[in-house]
Amino acid sequence: MKFPKNITAKELMKVDYHYSYSEEELKKDWSRLKDTTEYKTGAQFKPGLKLCQHFFRNFFLIEDKNGKSFEKCWNDEEVMKKVLKWANSGDGSKKGISKLWLSWVRRAVYLAAGLPNSTYYRPHFAKQIIEMTGKPTGTLFDPCAGWGGRLLGTVASGWKYIGCDTDKVTYGNLLELVKFLGIEEKVTLYNDPPIQDSMHLVPKVDVVLTSPPFYNLENYDRNISEEYSTYEMWRDEFLRPLVEKSLKKLKPGGLSCWNLMNCGGNDLVGDLKKIHDSKNMKSKSTLCVNSPLANIRTLKNKDVTYIFERKS
């Protein structure tokens, strides 16, 4: 969607900013993901991502630690005025940007409001991890299912997927996605806290792959996030039990894969590695998107999937 350059902040606030694709576009995106065998590392390589964007409208309700969300900021006239000022001034020239596209406006809102740049997990990463196992069939467990990226990559690889998500809206969207693609026989979903008693329902699996909340960088469920007033509480009462219980579900030779990054001065990545080391798991590999922004950061401050395997 393209806007006229003279659009006002109030007019822009009335626009539906959600992603919306036709059934044909979504089915084509699904086919592209299933057919992908060569993987690019650039940010623009994202087969299957349209499905995540389309079905998870609540993605824009993610809050930062101050309670701000994309939706709230889109409806903040001062934020939108700032976005339009950037659009008209560009890099300091009088011309500004040549075309005002919705995709540009979305990115600008995150920057103007100072929000964390929330991301969807790339479905093809799940395919790449599964290919590391060398197994044509298997089962992947995802204790924090989220926006469907890992589910899509798993099923596109011919594997079975088991996922948990505590949020009822997200869980409902996952079910809708599964129904749309007709992949019910490949997917099992639970709407339960991942470290509660429901974990006993999960059988032994070949891969654990997930992306837990990065402490208080993003809040997907404020009731849960407020349980942990300090990073140490989150690490010891959420992350460690989640990792340890997930590892108990892993078959010998299986992979434990966690998408995580440091934030707020806390060493999430270092602590993740310590937990795995205590369970005789060693680092095997990493996966991440290569972008200009990512390239100026250290590895621990990138959005990276860390892959571990059992030490021999």
C-alpha positions in Angstrom: 0.0 0.0 0.0 1.3 3.4 -1.0 0.2 6.7 0.6 0.1 10.3 -0.8 3.0 12.4 0.5 0.5 15.0 1.9 -1.3 12.5 4.1 -1.9 13.8 7.6 -1.1 12.0 10.9 -4.8 11.6 11.7 -5.5 10.2 8.3 -2.6 7.7 8.6 -3.8 6.6 12.0 -7.1 5.4 10.4 -5.2 3.0 8.1 -5.3 -0.7 8.9 -1.6 -1.5 9.3 -2.1 -5.3 9.6 -0.7 -7.7 7.0 -3.3 -9.1 4.7 -2.7 -11.6 1.8 -5.0 -13.5 -0.6 -5.5 -17.2 -0.3 -3.5 -17.6 -3.5 -0.6 -15.6 -2.1 -0.6 -17.6 1.1 -0.7 -21.0 -0.7 2.1 -19.8 -3.0 4.2 -18.8 0.0 3.6 -22.2 1.6 4.7 -24.0 -1.6 7.8 -21.8 -1.8 8.8 -22.8 1.8 8.3 -26.5 1.1 10.3 -26.3 -2.1 13.2 -24.4 -0.6 16.4 -26.3 -0.6 19.0 -23.5 -0.8 19.1 -21.0 2.0 20.1 -17.3 1.7 21.3 -15.4 4.7 19.9 -11.9 3.7 17.0 -10.2 5.5 14.8 -10.3 2.4 14.9 -14.1 2.2 11.8 -15.2 4.0 9.8 -18.0 2.5 6.7 -18.8 4.5 6.7 -15.6 6.5 3.6 -14.2 4.8 1.6 -16.9 6.7 2.9 -15.7 10.0 2.2 -12.1 9.2 -1.3 -12.8 8.0 -2.6 -15.1 10.7 -1.1 -13.4 13.8 -2.7 -10.0 14.0 -1.9 -9.9 17.7 1.8 -9.6 16.9 1.3 -5.8 17.0 0.0 -6.0 20.6 3.5 -7.0 21.9 4.4 -4.5 24.7 7.7 -3.3 25.8 8.6 -3.1 29.5 6.9 0.3 29.8 3.6 -1.0 28.4 3.9 0.5 24.9 2.9 -1.6 21.9 2.9 -1.0 18.2 -0.9 -0.6 18.2 -0.8 2.1 20.9 2.0 4.0 19.1 0.2 3.8 15.7 -2.7 5.6 17.5 -0.4 8.2 19.0 -0.6 11.4 16.9 2.7 12.7 18.0 4.5 9.5 16.9 2.8 9.6 13.5 3.7 13.3 13.1 7.3 12.3 13.8 7.1 9.5 11.2 5.7 11.9 8.5 8.4 14.5 9.4 11.1 11.8 8.7 9.3 10.9 5.4 9.3 14.5 4.2 12.9 15.3 5.3 14.6 12.0 4.4 18.3 12.3 5.0 18.2 16.0 5.3 17.4 16.8 1.7 14.2 18.6 0.7 12.8 15.7 -1.3 12.6 13.1 1.5 11.7 9.6 0.6 10.3 9.1 -3.0 7.4 6.8 -2.1 5.5 6.5 1.2 4.8 2.7 1.5 3.1 1.0 4.4 6.1 -1.2 4.9 8.3 1.8 5.4 5.8 3.4 7.8 5.7 0.3 10.0 9.5 0.3 10.4 9.5 4.0 11.1 6.8 3.7 13.9 9.1 1.2 15.8 12.0 3.7 15.5 10.0 6.8 16.3 8.4 5.2 19.4 11.6 3.6 20.6 10.0 0.1 20.5 12.0 -3.1 20.3 12.0 -4.3 16.7 9.9 -7.4 17.2 10.4 -10.2 14.7 8.8 -13.4 13.4 11.0 -16.5 13.5 12.0 -17.4 9.9 10.4 -20.7 9.0 13.4 -21.8 6.9 15.6 -21.8 10.0 13.6 -24.7 11.3 14.1 -26.5 8.0 17.8 -25.9 8.2 18.0 -27.3 11.7 16.1 -30.3 10.8 18.4 -31.0 7.9 21.3 -31.0 10.3 19.9 -34.2 11.9 19.9 -36.0 8.6 16.6 -37.6 9.4 13.8 -37.5 6.8 11.1 -37.9 9.5 11.0 -37.0 13.2 9.4 -34.8 15.8 10.2 -31.3 17.0 9.1 -29.8 20.3 8.5 -26.0 20.7 7.6 -25.0 24.3 7.0 -21.4 23.3 5.2 -21.7 19.9 4.6 -18.0 19.2 3.9 -16.8 15.7 4.0 -20.1 13.8 7.4 -19.8 12.1 8.9 -23.0 13.7 5.6 -24.9 13.1 5.7 -24.0 9.4 9.3 -24.9 8.9 8.9 -28.2 10.8 5.9 -29.4 8.8 7.4 -28.2 5.5 10.3 -30.6 6.3 7.9 -33.5 6.6 8.3 -33.7 10.4 5.7 -33.7 13.2 5.5 -30.6 15.4 4.4 -30.3 19.1 4.0 -26.8 20.5 2.8 -25.0 23.6 1.7 -21.5 24.0 0.2 -19.8 27.1 -1.7 -17.0 25.2 -5.2 -18.0 24.2 -5.3 -15.6 21.2 -2.0 -16.9 19.9 -3.1 -20.5 20.4 -6.3 -19.8 18.5 -4.3 -18.3 15.6 -2.1 -21.3 15.5 -5.1 -23.6 15.2 -6.5 -21.4 12.4 -3.1 -21.5 10.6 -3.0 -25.3 10.9 -6.6 -25.7 9.6 -6.0 -23.4 6.7 -3.0 -25.5 5.5 -4.8 -28.8 6.3 -1.8 -30.1 8.4 -3.7 -31.2 11.5 -2.2 -34.7 11.4 1.3 -33.2 11.6 0.7 -30.8 14.5 -0.2 -31.1 18.2 -0.8 -27.9 20.2 -1.2 -27.2 23.9 -2.5 -24.0 25.5 -0.7 -24.5 28.8 2.2 -22.9 30.5 5.3 -24.7 29.2 6.9 -25.5 32.6 3.7 -26.8 34.2 2.5 -30.3 34.5 1.3 -30.5 30.8 5.0 -31.2 29.9 4.4 -34.9 30.7 2.2 -35.1 27.7 5.2 -34.5 25.4 6.9 -37.7 24.2 10.6 -38.1 23.4 11.6 -35.8 20.4 14.4 -35.4 18.0 14.8 -31.6 18.2 13.8 -28.9 20.7 13.5 -25.6 19.0 12.0 -22.4 20.6 12.3 -18.7 21.1 11.4 -17.8 24.7 10.6 -14.3 25.8 13.9 -12.2 26.1 13.2 -11.4 29.8 11.4 -8.0 29.8 12.4 -6.8 26.4 9.0 -7.8 25.0 5.9 -8.7 27.0 3.6 -11.2 25.2 1.5 -11.9 28.4 1.8 -9.2 31.0 0.3 -11.4 33.8 3.2 -13.9 33.2 5.9 -11.3 32.7 5.1 -9.5 36.0 5.8 -12.7 37.9 9.6 -12.1 37.5 10.6 -8.7 39.0 14.3 -9.3 38.4 16.4 -11.0 35.7 17.8 -13.5 38.2 14.2 -14.6 39.1 13.4 -15.0 35.4 16.5 -17.0 34.7 16.2 -19.3 37.7 12.4 -19.7 37.8 11.6 -19.6 34.1 14.5 -20.1 31.7 16.4 -22.8 33.6 13.3 -25.0 34.4 12.1 -24.6 30.8 15.5 -25.7 29.3 16.0 -28.5 31.7 12.5 -30.0 31.3 12.8 -29.7 27.5 16.1 -31.5 27.5 14.5 -34.4 29.4 12.3 -34.8 26.3 15.3 -35.0 23.9 16.3 -38.3 22.4 20.0 -39.3 22.4 21.8 -37.4 19.7 19.0 -34.8 19.5 19.5 -31.1 19.1 18.5 -28.4 21.6 18.0 -25.0 19.8 17.2 -21.7 21.4 16.6 -18.3 19.8 17.9 -15.7 22.3 19.9 -12.5 22.6 21.3 -10.3 25.4 19.2 -7.3 26.5 19.1 -4.8 29.3 22.7 -5.6 30.3 21.8 -9.2 31.1 23.8 -12.1 29.7 20.9 -14.3 28.5 23.1 -16.1 26.0 25.9 -16.8 28.5 23.4 -18.2 31.0 21.7 -20.3 28.3 25.1 -21.8 27.5 25.9 -22.5 31.2 22.6 -24.3 31.6 23.3 -26.5 28.6 26.9 -27.1 29.7 25.6 -28.3 33.1 23.6 -30.9 31.2 26.5 -32.1 29.1 25.4 -30.3 26.0 28.0 -28.5 23.8 27.5 -25.7 21.3 27.2 -27.0 17.7 26.2 -24.1 15.5 24.3 -20.8 15.1 21.7 -19.4 12.7 20.8 -15.7 12.2 19.8 -13.2 9.6 22.6 -11.1 8.1 21.5 -7.5 7.9 23.4 -4.1 8.0 22.1 -3.6 11.6 23.0 -7.2 12.7 26.5 -6.9 11.3 27.4 -4.0 13.6 26.5 -5.9 16.7 28.3 -8.6 18.6 26.9 -12.1 18.2 25.3 -12.1 21.7 23.4 -8.9 20.9 22.0 -10.4 17.7 18.7 -12.3 17.3 20.4 -15.7 17.0 19.4 -19.4 17.2 22.0 -21.3 19.3 22.2 -25.0 18.6 23.5 -27.5 21.1 24.1 -31.3 21.0 25.0 -33.9 23.6 28.7 -34.2 24.4 30.2 -37.6 23.4 
